[in-house]
Amino acid sequence: SLANAAVVVVVCWDLANATISGGATWNGSAMTEMWNSRETLTNRYGTAAWVLPVGTGDGSSHNAVVTFGLTASIVSISVQSWGGVHQTTAFRTSSRTQFDVTSGSVSLTVANAVGGDVIVDGLTGNQGATTVTGTTLRHDLYDSGYNGDARITSSATGSPMSYTFTTAETIGEFDAAPLIPAAAATTTRKHLTLLGVGQ
């Protein structure tokens, strides 16, 4: 089993005016929201994330449930368990940007990240993201139906994180937050669970 374990859920979605209304649960336990954002340029693309410290866990698989206020047409959900996460204050304040870019790229500075943090990020928009710089990609659940990425990355500084898009004209939402390591511990991935939903 993991020491100082935490479960992380990242969700990206596409549907005009869809919102998260009931938060997220893991095995029936309410999770703490790290961010919940939807761009206001078209009110289509949103991303949200939650974390739940679970101590040593129980070594079993469970369901992650996210409740929407309106039905989203396409959703990407990434679920991971991590060891070495602070059990009282699991994350630092998130950073975000909504974008309407013509240069084919977008960047985000995660202002509160420090060395050793693992950065959780969600990117959703109307074009496919091809590269990410400034970080080490740990997991990427990508849905080509609406180009939503629910991602887990790590970074020495958190600044900057940058994506390049396959087509220049891109509208979307980009959010990220650092996980805080437990005292005298290194935040490392133990195992991966993926949930993907698309219609």
Sequence and secondary structure as in RCSB ss.txt:
>XXXX:A:sequence
SLANAAVVVVVCWDLANATISGGATWNGSAMTEMWNSRETLTNRYGTAAWVLPVGTGDGSSHNAVVTFGLTASIV
SISVQSWGGVHQTTAFRTSSRTQFDVTSGSVSLTVANAVGGDVIVDGLTGNQGATTVTGTTLRHDLYDSGYNGDA
RITSSATGSPMSYTFTTAETIGEFDAAPLIPAAAATTTRKHLTLLGVGQ
>XXXX:A:secstr
  SSEEEEEEEEEESTT  EEEEEEETTEE EEEEEEE TTTS EEEEEEEEEEET  S    EEEEESS  SEE
EEEEEEEESB SSS B   EEEEEEESSSEEEE  TT  TT EEEEEEEESS EEEEESSEEEEEEEETTTTEEE
EEEE SS   EEEEESSS EEEEEEEEEE B TT   EEEEEEEEEEE 
